[in-house]
Amino acid sequence: MSVLDIKNDLLRLVVETNDARLLEMVRHYFKILKEEPVSPEEIDVQELRMIEIGLKNIEEGKILSHEEARSRIKTLLKTKAEHGEG
Protein backbone atom coordinates (compact mmCIF):
# COMPACT_ATOMS: atom_id res chain seq x y z
CA MET A 1 0.00 0.00 0.00
CA SER A 2 1.47 3.35 -0.99
CA VAL A 3 1.66 6.38 1.27
CA LEU A 4 -1.05 8.03 -0.81
CA ASP A 5 -3.31 4.97 -0.42
CA ILE A 6 -2.79 5.01 3.35
CA LYS A 7 -3.57 8.74 3.55
CA ASN A 8 -6.70 8.31 1.46
CA ASP A 9 -7.85 5.41 3.62
CA LEU A 10 -7.25 7.38 6.83
CA LEU A 11 -9.05 10.38 5.38
CA ARG A 12 -12.01 8.19 4.42
CA LEU A 13 -12.19 6.75 7.93
CA VAL A 14 -12.08 10.21 9.49
CA VAL A 15 -14.71 11.63 7.15
CA GLU A 16 -17.06 8.68 7.72
CA THR A 17 -17.20 9.02 11.51
CA ASN A 18 -19.15 11.53 13.55
CA ASP A 19 -17.84 10.22 16.87
CA ALA A 20 -16.12 13.25 18.37
CA ARG A 21 -14.54 11.18 21.15
CA LEU A 22 -13.00 8.76 18.66
CA LEU A 23 -11.71 11.58 16.47
CA GLU A 24 -10.19 13.30 19.50
CA MET A 25 -8.48 10.07 20.56
CA VAL A 26 -7.06 9.56 17.06
CA ARG A 27 -5.82 13.16 16.91
CA HIS A 28 -4.22 12.86 20.34
CA TYR A 29 -2.55 9.54 19.46
CA PHE A 30 -1.30 10.88 16.14
CA LYS A 31 0.28 13.88 17.88
CA ILE A 32 2.03 11.56 20.33
CA LEU A 33 3.36 9.40 17.50
CA LYS A 34 4.66 12.49 15.71
CA GLU A 35 6.15 13.67 19.02
CA GLU A 36 4.23 16.93 18.89
CA PRO A 37 3.45 18.60 22.20
CA VAL A 38 0.09 17.74 23.72
CA SER A 39 -1.42 20.45 25.87
CA PRO A 40 -2.81 19.65 29.33
CA GLU A 41 -6.28 20.58 28.05
CA GLU A 42 -6.04 17.76 25.50
CA ILE A 43 -5.43 15.14 28.16
CA ASP A 44 -8.66 13.51 29.26
CA VAL A 45 -9.41 13.43 33.00
CA GLN A 46 -9.28 9.62 32.93
CA GLU A 47 -5.94 9.65 31.11
CA LEU A 48 -4.55 12.10 33.67
CA ARG A 49 -5.73 9.84 36.51
CA MET A 50 -4.06 6.82 34.89
CA ILE A 51 -0.81 8.78 34.52
CA GLU A 52 -0.95 9.74 38.20
CA ILE A 53 -1.55 6.10 39.19
CA GLY A 54 1.36 5.00 37.00
CA LEU A 55 3.73 7.55 38.52
CA LYS A 56 2.67 6.52 42.03
CA ASN A 57 3.28 2.86 41.17
CA ILE A 58 6.77 3.73 39.90
CA GLU A 59 7.55 5.62 43.10
CA GLU A 60 6.39 2.60 45.14
CA GLY A 61 8.47 0.20 43.05
CA LYS A 62 5.39 -1.52 41.64
CA ILE A 63 6.86 -2.05 38.20
CA LEU A 64 7.54 -4.93 35.82
CA SER A 65 10.05 -5.31 33.06
CA HIS A 66 8.69 -5.49 29.53
CA GLU A 67 9.47 -9.21 29.47
CA GLU A 68 7.66 -9.83 32.78
CA ALA A 69 4.60 -7.94 31.60
CA ARG A 70 4.48 -9.86 28.30
CA SER A 71 4.82 -13.15 30.16
CA ARG A 72 1.97 -12.30 32.53
CA ILE A 73 -0.27 -11.18 29.67
CA LYS A 74 0.51 -14.35 27.71
CA THR A 75 -0.36 -16.49 30.75
CA LEU A 76 -3.58 -14.55 31.35
CA LEU A 77 -4.68 -14.86 27.73
CA LYS A 78 -3.85 -18.57 27.69
CA THR A 79 -5.89 -19.11 30.88
CA LYS A 80 -8.85 -17.19 29.47
CA ALA A 81 -8.69 -19.12 26.21
CA GLU A 82 -8.65 -22.42 28.10
CA HIS A 83 -11.77 -21.36 30.00
CA GLY A 84 -13.52 -20.10 26.84
CA GLU A 85 -13.47 -16.49 27.99
CA GLY A 86 -12.11 -14.90 24.91
Gaussian input, Z-matrix of N, CA and C with variables (Angstrom, degrees):
# hf/3-21g

backbone

0 1
 N
 C     1     B1
 C     2     B2     1     A1
 N     3     B3     2     A2     1     D1
 C     4     B4     3     A3     2     D2
 C     5     B5     4     A4     3     D3
 N     6     B6     5     A5     4     D4
 C     7     B7     6     A6     5     D5
 C     8     B8     7     A7     6     D6
 N     9     B9     8     A8     7     D7
 C    10    B10     9     A9     8     D8
 C    11    B11    10    A10     9     D9
 N    12    B12    11    A11    10    D10
 C    13    B13    12    A12    11    D11
 C    14    B14    13    A13    12    D12
 N    15    B15    14    A14    13    D13
 C    16    B16    15    A15    14    D14
 C    17    B17    16    A16    15    D15
 N    18    B18    17    A17    16    D16
 C    19    B19    18    A18    17    D17
 C    20    B20    19    A19    18    D18
 N    21    B21    20    A20    19    D19
 C    22    B22    21    A21    20    D20
 C    23    B23    22    A22    21    D21
 N    24    B24    23    A23    22    D22
 C    25    B25    24    A24    23    D23
 C    26    B26    25    A25    24    D24
 N    27    B27    26    A26    25    D25
 C    28    B28    27    A27    26    D26
 C    29    B29    28    A28    27    D27
 N    30    B30    29    A29    28    D28
 C    31    B31    30    A30    29    D29
 C    32    B32    31    A31    30    D30
 N    33    B33    32    A32    31    D31
 C    34    B34    33    A33    32    D32
 C    35    B35    34    A34    33    D33
 N    36    B36    35    A35    34    D34
 C    37    B37    36    A36    35    D35
 C    38    B38    37    A37    36    D36
 N    39    B39    38    A38    37    D37
 C    40    B40    39    A39    38    D38
 C    41    B41    40    A40    39    D39
 N    42    B42    41    A41    40    D40
 C    43    B43    42    A42    41    D41
 C    44    B44    43    A43    42    D42
 N    45    B45    44    A44    43    D43
 C    46    B46    45    A45    44    D44
 C    47    B47    46    A46    45    D45
 N    48    B48    47    A47    46    D46
 C    49    B49    48    A48    47    D47
 C    50    B50    49    A49    48    D48
 N    51    B51    50    A50    49    D49
 C    52    B52    51    A51    50    D50
 C    53    B53    52    A52    51    D51
 N    54    B54    53    A53    52    D52
 C    55    B55    54    A54    53    D53
 C    56    B56    55    A55    54    D54
 N    57    B57    56    A56    55    D55
 C    58    B58    57    A57    56    D56
 C    59    B59    58    A58    57    D57
 N    60    B60    59    A59    58    D58
 C    61    B61    60    A60    59    D59
 C    62    B62    61    A61    60    D60
 N    63    B63    62    A62    61    D61
 C    64    B64    63    A63    62    D62
 C    65    B65    64    A64    63    D63
 N    66    B66    65    A65    64    D64
 C    67    B67    66    A66    65    D65
 C    68    B68    67    A67    66    D66
 N    69    B69    68    A68    67    D67
 C    70    B70    69    A69    68    D68
 C    71    B71    70    A70    69    D69
 N    72    B72    71    A71    70    D70
 C    73    B73    72    A72    71    D71
 C    74    B74    73    A73    72    D72
 N    75    B75    74    A74    73    D73
 C    76    B76    75    A75    74    D74
 C    77    B77    76    A76    75    D75
 N    78    B78    77    A77    76    D76
 C    79    B79    78    A78    77    D77
 C    80    B80    79    A79    78    D78
 N    81    B81    80    A80    79    D79
 C    82    B82    81    A81    80    D80
 C    83    B83    82    A82    81    D81
 N    84    B84    83    A83    82    D82
 C    85    B85    84    A84    83    D83
 C    86    B86    85    A85    84    D84
 N    87    B87    86    A86    85    D85
 C    88    B88    87    A87    86    D86
 C    89    B89    88    A88    87    D87
 N    90    B90    89    A89    88    D88
 C    91    B91    90    A90    89    D89
 C    92    B92    91    A91    90    D90
 N    93    B93    92    A92    91    D91
 C    94    B94    93    A93    92    D92
 C    95    B95    94    A94    93    D93
 N    96    B96    95    A95    94    D94
 C    97    B97    96    A96    95    D95
 C    98    B98    97    A97    96    D96
 N    99    B99    98    A98    97    D97
 C   100   B100    99    A99    98    D98
 C   101   B101   100   A100    99    D99
 N   102   B102   101   A101   100   D100
 C   103   B103   102   A102   101   D101
 C   104   B104   103   A103   102   D102
 N   105   B105   104   A104   103   D103
 C   106   B106   105   A105   104   D104
 C   107   B107   106   A106   105   D105
 N   108   B108   107   A107   106   D106
 C   109   B109   108   A108   107   D107
 C   110   B110   109   A109   108   D108
 N   111   B111   110   A110   109   D109
 C   112   B112   111   A111   110   D110
 C   113   B113   112   A112   111   D111
 N   114   B114   113   A113   112   D112
 C   115   B115   114   A114   113   D113
 C   116   B116   115   A115   114   D114
 N   117   B117   116   A116   115   D115
 C   118   B118   117   A117   116   D116
 C   119   B119   118   A118   117   D117
 N   120   B120   119   A119   118   D118
 C   121   B121   120   A120   119   D119
 C   122   B122   121   A121   120   D120
 N   123   B123   122   A122   121   D121
 C   124   B124   123   A123   122   D122
 C   125   B125   124   A124   123   D123
 N   126   B126   125   A125   124   D124
 C   127   B127   126   A126   125   D125
 C   128   B128   127   A127   126   D126
 N   129   B129   128   A128   127   D127
 C   130   B130   129   A129   128   D128
 C   131   B131   130   A130   129   D129
 N   132   B132   131   A131   130   D130
 C   133   B133   132   A132   131   D131
 C   134   B134   133   A133   132   D132
 N   135   B135   134   A134   133   D133
 C   136   B136   135   A135   134   D134
 C   137   B137   136   A136   135   D135
 N   138   B138   137   A137   136   D136
 C   139   B139   138   A138   137   D137
 C   140   B140   139   A139   138   D138
 N   141   B141   140   A140   139   D139
 C   142   B142   141   A141   140   D140
 C   143   B143   142   A142   141   D141
 N   144   B144   143   A143   142   D142
 C   145   B145   144   A144   143   D143
 C   146   B146   145   A145   144   D144
 N   147   B147   146   A146   145   D145
 C   148   B148   147   A147   146   D146
 C   149   B149   148   A148   147   D147
 N   150   B150   149   A149   148   D148
 C   151   B151   150   A150   149   D149
 C   152   B152   151   A151   150   D150
 N   153   B153   152   A152   151   D151
 C   154   B154   153   A153   152   D152
 C   155   B155   154   A154   153   D153
 N   156   B156   155   A155   154   D154
 C   157   B157   156   A156   155   D155
 C   158   B158   157   A157   156   D156
 N   159   B159   158   A158   157   D157
 C   160   B160   159   A159   158   D158
 C   161   B161   160   A160   159   D159
 N   162   B162   161   A161   160   D160
 C   163   B163   162   A162   161   D161
 C   164   B164   163   A163   162   D162
 N   165   B165   164   A164   163   D163
 C   166   B166   165   A165   164   D164
 C   167   B167   166   A166   165   D165
 N   168   B168   167   A167   166   D166
 C   169   B169   168   A168   167   D167
 C   170   B170   169   A169   168   D168
 N   171   B171   170   A170   169   D169
 C   172   B172   171   A171   170   D170
 C   173   B173   172   A172   171   D171
 N   174   B174   173   A173   172   D172
 C   175   B175   174   A174   173   D173
 C   176   B176   175   A175   174   D174
 N   177   B177   176   A176   175   D175
 C   178   B178   177   A177   176   D176
 C   179   B179   178   A178   177   D177
 N   180   B180   179   A179   178   D178
 C   181   B181   180   A180   179   D179
 C   182   B182   181   A181   180   D180
 N   183   B183   182   A182   181   D181
 C   184   B184   183   A183   182   D182
 C   185   B185   184   A184   183   D183
 N   186   B186   185   A185   184   D184
 C   187   B187   186   A186   185   D185
 C   188   B188   187   A187   186   D186
 N   189   B189   188   A188   187   D187
 C   190   B190   189   A189   188   D188
 C   191   B191   190   A190   189   D189
 N   192   B192   191   A191   190   D190
 C   193   B193   192   A192   191   D191
 C   194   B194   193   A193   192   D192
 N   195   B195   194   A194   193   D193
 C   196   B196   195   A195   194   D194
 C   197   B197   196   A196   195   D195
 N   198   B198   197   A197   196   D196
 C   199   B199   198   A198   197   D197
 C   200   B200   199   A199   198   D198
 N   201   B201   200   A200   199   D199
 C   202   B202   201   A201   200   D200
 C   203   B203   202   A202   201   D201
 N   204   B204   203   A203   202   D202
 C   205   B205   204   A204   203   D203
 C   206   B206   205   A205   204   D204
 N   207   B207   206   A206   205   D205
 C   208   B208   207   A207   206   D206
 C   209   B209   208   A208   207   D207
 N   210   B210   209   A209   208   D208
 C   211   B211   210   A210   209   D209
 C   212   B212   211   A211   210   D210
 N   213   B213   212   A212   211   D211
 C   214   B214   213   A213   212   D212
 C   215   B215   214   A214   213   D213
 N   216   B216   215   A215   214   D214
 C   217   B217   216   A216   215   D215
 C   218   B218   217   A217   216   D216
 N   219   B219   218   A218   217   D217
 C   220   B220   219   A219   218   D218
 C   221   B221   220   A220   219   D219
 N   222   B222   221   A221   220   D220
 C   223   B223   222   A222   221   D221
 C   224   B224   223   A223   222   D222
 N   225   B225   224   A224   223   D223
 C   226   B226   225   A225   224   D224
 C   227   B227   226   A226   225   D225
 N   228   B228   227   A227   226   D226
 C   229   B229   228   A228   227   D227
 C   230   B230   229   A229   228   D228
 N   231   B231   230   A230   229   D229
 C   232   B232   231   A231   230   D230
 C   233   B233   232   A232   231   D231
 N   234   B234   233   A233   232   D232
 C   235   B235   234   A234   233   D233
 C   236   B236   235   A235   234   D234
 N   237   B237   236   A236   235   D235
 C   238   B238   237   A237   236   D236
 C   239   B239   238   A238   237   D237
 N   240   B240   239   A239   238   D238
 C   241   B241   240   A240   239   D239
 C   242   B242   241   A241   240   D240
 N   243   B243   242   A242   241   D241
 C   244   B244   243   A243   242   D242
 C   245   B245   244   A244   243   D243
 N   246   B246   245   A245   244   D244
 C   247   B247   246   A246   245   D245
 C   248   B248   247   A247   246   D246
 N   249   B249   248   A248   247   D247
 C   250   B250   249   A249   248   D248
 C   251   B251   250   A250   249   D249
 N   252   B252   251   A251   250   D250
 C   253   B253   252   A252   251   D251
 C   254   B254   253   A253   252   D252
 N   255   B255   254   A254   253   D253
 C   256   B256   255   A255   254   D254
 C   257   B257   256   A256   255   D255

   B1=1.4488
   B2=1.5295
   B3=1.2959
   B4=1.4658
   B5=1.5254
   B6=1.3177
   B7=1.4582
   B8=1.5260
   B9=1.3081
   B10=1.4618
   B11=1.5293
   B12=1.3333
   B13=1.4658
   B14=1.5277
   B15=1.3280
   B16=1.4650
   B17=1.5269
   B18=1.3283
   B19=1.4637
   B20=1.5236
   B21=1.3135
   B22=1.4715
   B23=1.5261
   B24=1.3209
   B25=1.4542
   B26=1.5299
   B27=1.3337
   B28=1.4645
   B29=1.5226
   B30=1.3156
   B31=1.4626
   B32=1.5275
   B33=1.3315
   B34=1.4661
   B35=1.5194
   B36=1.3365
   B37=1.4610
   B38=1.5266
   B39=1.3193
   B40=1.4590
   B41=1.5198
   B42=1.3106
   B43=1.4641
   B44=1.5322
   B45=1.3193
   B46=1.4668
   B47=1.5232
   B48=1.3294
   B49=1.4637
   B50=1.5183
   B51=1.3201
   B52=1.4608
   B53=1.5292
   B54=1.3205
   B55=1.4557
   B56=1.5281
   B57=1.3203
   B58=1.4668
   B59=1.5244
   B60=1.3119
   B61=1.4737
   B62=1.5257
   B63=1.3111
   B64=1.4612
   B65=1.5287
   B66=1.3086
   B67=1.4627
   B68=1.5298
   B69=1.3209
   B70=1.4607
   B71=1.5282
   B72=1.3237
   B73=1.4587
   B74=1.5289
   B75=1.3207
   B76=1.4622
   B77=1.5284
   B78=1.3201
   B79=1.4719
   B80=1.5278
   B81=1.3235
   B82=1.4699
   B83=1.5281
   B84=1.3110
   B85=1.4687
   B86=1.5229
   B87=1.3113
   B88=1.4539
   B89=1.5282
   B90=1.3314
   B91=1.4705
   B92=1.5291
   B93=1.3199
   B94=1.4618
   B95=1.5268
   B96=1.3285
   B97=1.4597
   B98=1.5221
   B99=1.3225
   B100=1.4613
   B101=1.5243
   B102=1.3312
   B103=1.4571
   B104=1.5241
   B105=1.3440
   B106=1.4509
   B107=1.5239
   B108=1.3152
   B109=1.4619
   B110=1.5345
   B111=1.3118
   B112=1.4617
   B113=1.5170
   B114=1.3215
   B115=1.4604
   B116=1.5221
   B117=1.3316
   B118=1.4725
   B119=1.5272
   B120=1.3284
   B121=1.4628
   B122=1.5246
   B123=1.3388
   B124=1.4587
   B125=1.5248
   B126=1.3171
   B127=1.4539
   B128=1.5174
   B129=1.3072
   B130=1.4491
   B131=1.5303
   B132=1.3146
   B133=1.4637
   B134=1.5292
   B135=1.3216
   B136=1.4615
   B137=1.5288
   B138=1.3306
   B139=1.4622
   B140=1.5227
   B141=1.3275
   B142=1.4658
   B143=1.5250
   B144=1.3166
   B145=1.4731
   B146=1.5255
   B147=1.3208
   B148=1.4646
   B149=1.5273
   B150=1.3218
   B151=1.4639
   B152=1.5304
   B153=1.3342
   B154=1.4624
   B155=1.5238
   B156=1.3274
   B157=1.4635
   B158=1.5315
   B159=1.3229
   B160=1.4621
   B161=1.5189
   B162=1.3206
   B163=1.4623
   B164=1.5246
   B165=1.3430
   B166=1.4614
   B167=1.5273
   B168=1.3270
   B169=1.4665
   B170=1.5271
   B171=1.3181
   B172=1.4727
   B173=1.5203
   B174=1.3385
   B175=1.4661
   B176=1.5267
   B177=1.3278
   B178=1.4683
   B179=1.5287
   B180=1.3223
   B181=1.4584
   B182=1.5230
   B183=1.3184
   B184=1.4619
   B185=1.5255
   B186=1.3179
   B187=1.4599
   B188=1.5206
   B189=1.3224
   B190=1.4583
   B191=1.5153
   B192=1.3106
   B193=1.4562
   B194=1.5273
   B195=1.3032
   B196=1.4620
   B197=1.5305
   B198=1.3182
   B199=1.4613
   B200=1.5242
   B201=1.3425
   B202=1.4684
   B203=1.5303
   B204=1.3209
   B205=1.4596
   B206=1.5229
   B207=1.3259
   B208=1.4708
   B209=1.5250
   B210=1.3201
   B211=1.4602
   B212=1.5268
   B213=1.3297
   B214=1.4627
   B215=1.5243
   B216=1.3117
   B217=1.4653
   B218=1.5231
   B219=1.3222
   B220=1.4606
   B221=1.5268
   B222=1.3267
   B223=1.4614
   B224=1.5270
   B225=1.3318
   B226=1.4612
   B227=1.5240
   B228=1.3327
   B229=1.4578
   B230=1.5238
   B231=1.3220
   B232=1.4690
   B233=1.5250
   B234=1.3435
   B235=1.4661
   B236=1.5207
   B237=1.3254
   B238=1.4588
   B239=1.5228
   B240=1.3213
   B241=1.4588
   B242=1.5363
   B243=1.3151
   B244=1.4590
   B245=1.5285
   B246=1.3191
   B247=1.4659
   B248=1.5253
   B249=1.3316
   B250=1.4614
   B251=1.5149
   B252=1.3168
   B253=1.4697
   B254=1.5133
   B255=1.2638
   B256=1.4527
   B257=1.4238
   A1=108.16
   A2=116.87
   A3=120.89
   A4=110.71
   A5=115.55
   A6=120.93
   A7=109.91
   A8=117.30
   A9=121.20
   A10=110.98
   A11=117.27
   A12=120.95
   A13=110.85
   A14=116.38
   A15=120.81
   A16=110.08
   A17=116.91
   A18=120.87
   A19=110.90
   A20=116.31
   A21=119.83
   A22=111.18
   A23=116.60
   A24=120.33
   A25=110.55
   A26=116.78
   A27=120.20
   A28=111.17
   A29=115.87
   A30=120.29
   A31=110.76
   A32=116.49
   A33=120.99
   A34=110.57
   A35=116.38
   A36=120.53
   A37=111.48
   A38=116.72
   A39=121.23
   A40=110.60
   A41=117.07
   A42=121.36
   A43=111.46
   A44=117.05
   A45=120.93
   A46=114.18
   A47=118.53
   A48=118.76
   A49=111.47
   A50=114.85
   A51=121.48
   A52=110.36
   A53=116.18
   A54=122.30
   A55=108.80
   A56=115.58
   A57=120.79
   A58=111.73
   A59=116.69
   A60=120.79
   A61=110.33
   A62=116.72
   A63=121.30
   A64=110.87
   A65=116.43
   A66=120.41
   A67=110.93
   A68=116.64
   A69=120.70
   A70=110.42
   A71=117.44
   A72=121.32
   A73=110.53
   A74=117.06
   A75=121.48
   A76=109.91
   A77=116.39
   A78=120.65
   A79=110.30
   A80=115.50
   A81=120.99
   A82=110.34
   A83=117.28
   A84=122.21
   A85=110.60
   A86=117.39
   A87=121.67
   A88=110.74
   A89=116.31
   A90=119.99
   A91=110.59
   A92=116.71
   A93=120.56
   A94=109.44
   A95=116.62
   A96=120.16
   A97=111.75
   A98=116.78
   A99=120.80
   A100=111.70
   A101=116.10
   A102=123.23
   A103=112.22
   A104=114.90
   A105=120.28
   A106=108.02
   A107=117.24
   A108=119.10
   A109=111.43
   A110=114.72
   A111=121.51
   A112=106.42
   A113=116.27
   A114=119.87
   A115=110.65
   A116=116.84
   A117=119.87
   A118=112.38
   A119=117.18
   A120=120.73
   A121=111.85
   A122=116.73
   A123=120.98
   A124=112.62
   A125=116.18
   A126=119.51
   A127=108.70
   A128=115.59
   A129=123.37
   A130=109.77
   A131=117.30
   A132=122.40
   A133=110.32
   A134=117.21
   A135=121.14
   A136=110.60
   A137=116.92
   A138=120.38
   A139=110.31
   A140=116.29
   A141=121.01
   A142=110.23
   A143=117.03
   A144=121.22
   A145=110.52
   A146=117.22
   A147=120.91
   A148=110.89
   A149=117.28
   A150=121.31
   A151=109.41
   A152=116.41
   A153=120.58
   A154=111.04
   A155=117.33
   A156=121.33
   A157=109.99
   A158=116.62
   A159=120.88
   A160=112.41
   A161=116.77
   A162=120.62
   A163=111.30
   A164=116.92
   A165=120.91
   A166=110.25
   A167=116.72
   A168=120.28
   A169=111.41
   A170=117.09
   A171=120.92
   A172=109.96
   A173=115.63
   A174=119.97
   A175=111.61
   A176=116.75
   A177=121.88
   A178=112.07
   A179=116.75
   A180=120.22
   A181=113.96
   A182=116.74
   A183=121.26
   A184=109.10
   A185=115.11
   A186=120.33
   A187=110.15
   A188=115.87
   A189=123.28
   A190=108.30
   A191=115.37
   A192=118.53
   A193=107.97
   A194=116.30
   A195=121.00
   A196=110.03
   A197=115.81
   A198=120.89
   A199=111.41
   A200=116.83
   A201=120.71
   A202=111.11
   A203=115.78
   A204=119.85
   A205=110.59
   A206=117.60
   A207=121.34
   A208=110.98
   A209=116.88
   A210=121.40
   A211=110.66
   A212=116.81
   A213=120.42
   A214=111.66
   A215=116.64
   A216=120.80
   A217=110.30
   A218=116.59
   A219=121.26
   A220=110.21
   A221=116.99
   A222=121.65
   A223=110.86
   A224=116.51
   A225=120.93
   A226=111.32
   A227=116.35
   A228=120.03
   A229=111.29
   A230=116.33
   A231=120.65
   A232=109.92
   A233=116.53
   A234=121.47
   A235=110.96
   A236=117.12
   A237=121.39
   A238=110.96
   A239=116.94
   A240=121.23
   A241=110.50
   A242=116.48
   A243=120.94
   A244=111.43
   A245=116.59
   A246=121.56
   A247=111.72
   A248=117.01
   A249=121.70
   A250=113.86
   A251=116.52
   A252=121.02
   A253=113.24
   A254=119.47
   A255=115.98
   A256=110.32
   D1=129.26
   D2=-178.85
   D3=-78.17
   D4=164.92
   D5=177.55
   D6=-58.58
   D7=-41.85
   D8=179.19
   D9=-62.46
   D10=-41.58
   D11=177.94
   D12=-62.27
   D13=-42.10
   D14=179.67
   D15=-63.99
   D16=-45.68
   D17=178.75
   D18=-60.22
   D19=-45.03
   D20=179.76
   D21=-62.62
   D22=-40.23
   D23=179.64
   D24=-65.97
   D25=-43.92
   D26=177.37
   D27=-62.16
   D28=-43.83
   D29=178.77
   D30=-59.81
   D31=-43.57
   D32=178.92
   D33=-59.91
   D34=-44.94
   D35=-179.70
   D36=-62.62
   D37=-41.52
   D38=179.23
   D39=-65.66
   D40=-45.83
   D41=-178.02
   D42=-64.64
   D43=-33.75
   D44=-175.69
   D45=-79.39
   D46=-10.50
   D47=-179.65
   D48=-105.84
   D49=145.35
   D50=174.86
   D51=-115.68
   D52=13.13
   D53=-179.00
   D54=-83.33
   D55=100.57
   D56=-176.66
   D57=-60.81
   D58=-37.75
   D59=-179.60
   D60=-64.11
   D61=-44.76
   D62=178.63
   D63=-62.84
   D64=-45.35
   D65=179.63
   D66=-62.09
   D67=-40.11
   D68=179.09
   D69=-65.62
   D70=-39.99
   D71=178.10
   D72=-63.79
   D73=-43.10
   D74=-179.99
   D75=-64.13
   D76=-43.88
   D77=179.87
   D78=-62.03
   D79=-45.38
   D80=179.89
   D81=-61.69
   D82=-46.77
   D83=-179.63
   D84=-63.16
   D85=-42.44
   D86=179.73
   D87=-61.58
   D88=-41.81
   D89=178.64
   D90=-63.03
   D91=-40.00
   D92=178.98
   D93=-63.44
   D94=-45.66
   D95=-179.19
   D96=-62.62
   D97=-34.70
   D98=178.75
   D99=-84.46
   D100=-0.18
   D101=-179.80
   D102=59.27
   D103=37.82
   D104=173.71
   D105=-90.59
   D106=149.19
   D107=-179.55
   D108=-63.53
   D109=140.50
   D110=176.36
   D111=-112.88
   D112=124.03
   D113=-177.90
   D114=-74.03
   D115=155.08
   D116=178.15
   D117=-57.06
   D118=-31.75
   D119=-179.86
   D120=-66.20
   D121=-23.99
   D122=-178.93
   D123=-83.15
   D124=-12.60
   D125=-179.07
   D126=-87.60
   D127=121.19
   D128=-179.79
   D129=-62.80
   D130=150.04
   D131=179.54
   D132=-56.34
   D133=-42.33
   D134=179.78
   D135=-65.02
   D136=-41.87
   D137=178.08
   D138=-61.67
   D139=-43.07
   D140=179.64
   D141=-61.85
   D142=-41.48
   D143=178.29
   D144=-62.98
   D145=-41.73
   D146=179.56
   D147=-65.88
   D148=-36.84
   D149=176.98
   D150=-63.96
   D151=-44.57
   D152=179.32
   D153=-61.53
   D154=-42.66
   D155=177.94
   D156=-62.45
   D157=-43.62
   D158=179.12
   D159=-61.15
   D160=-44.14
   D161=179.06
   D162=-64.83
   D163=-39.26
   D164=177.19
   D165=-63.88
   D166=-42.86
   D167=178.43
   D168=-61.42
   D169=-39.33
   D170=177.95
   D171=-62.68
   D172=-46.59
   D173=179.77
   D174=-59.71
   D175=-34.47
   D176=-178.17
   D177=-87.69
   D178=2.00
   D179=178.50
   D180=76.38
   D181=14.68
   D182=179.69
   D183=-87.63
   D184=72.49
   D185=-177.43
   D186=-132.13
   D187=158.87
   D188=175.72
   D189=-127.80
   D190=151.60
   D191=171.82
   D192=-72.63
   D193=164.36
   D194=178.04
   D195=-57.60
   D196=-42.99
   D197=-178.83
   D198=-64.03
   D199=-41.87
   D200=178.68
   D201=-63.63
   D202=-42.82
   D203=179.94
   D204=-63.50
   D205=-45.40
   D206=178.97
   D207=-60.90
   D208=-40.20
   D209=179.73
   D210=-64.25
   D211=-44.55
   D212=179.04
   D213=-64.24
   D214=-41.73
   D215=178.88
   D216=-63.99
   D217=-43.93
   D218=179.12
   D219=-59.65
   D220=-45.03
   D221=178.91
   D222=-62.74
   D223=-43.89
   D224=179.72
   D225=-62.05
   D226=-45.76
   D227=-179.65
   D228=-65.00
   D229=-38.55
   D230=178.75
   D231=-63.57
   D232=-44.30
   D233=179.43
   D234=-62.12
   D235=-44.13
   D236=179.26
   D237=-63.78
   D238=-41.25
   D239=179.66
   D240=-64.10
   D241=-39.28
   D242=-179.98
   D243=-66.74
   D244=-28.02
   D245=-179.74
   D246=-97.54
   D247=7.05
   D248=178.48
   D249=67.02
   D250=31.47
   D251=-179.11
   D252=-98.57
   D253=13.18
   D254=-178.59
   D255=-174.54

